[in-house]
Amino acid sequence: MTSSKADRRRSDLADRLADHLLHQGLAASSLRPLAKSAGLSDRMLIYYFGSRNAAIEAGLARVAERMTAILDQQTSTAKRPPEALLAQIRSVVLDPQLQPFMALWLELVARAARRQAPYDAISAFIAAGFLDWTKAQLDSSEHERDRTALRVLAETEGLVLLQAAGLPINPRD
C-alpha cells in the first residue's frame, strides 16, 4: 500500500472514529467498539494507528477539525470586539445540534482533570487550538488579546458546562 493510499485510508478511518466518539463518547471506546465503528478488526485498527490511544487521538483530532470548521462557517470573517465574538460563539456552541461535540469535550476535559493519559495531552492540544482560533477572531490590541481570548473562552466553556449540568442557558443572552 502506498503512503498516500495508507494516509487516505487512515483519514477515512479517523472520520469513522470521530463519528463513533461523537455518538458514543469516550466511555464506549474500548478497542473492540472502536474497531467495529471503523469497520475493522481489533488487529487492523492497531495496524493503521499503532495503538488504541493513537486511534482515539486521530478521532478526537478529526472532531476538533469539524468543530473548527463549524465555528468558521457560523462566525464572521471580520475581527470582532470580545462581546460580539462571545455572542457569536455562544450561539454556536449552545446549539442543540452541537451537543455531541460539547458532551465529548466535557468528557475529555473531565478525564484530563484526573491527569489520565492520553486525554490530558489531547485536551491541552485542542484547547490551545481553540484559544489560537479565538485570538485570531478578536479585534483587540496585541497586548490585551491573550487575556481577552482566555476570558472569552472561559465564559464560553462555563456556559457549556452549566448547560450540560441542566441549567437553562439561553444562547442569545
Summary of the structure (lengths in Angstrom):
residues: 173
radius of gyration: 17.4
end to end distance: 53.0
largest distance: 53.0
contacts: 489
relative contact order: 0.11
helix: 77%
strand: 1%
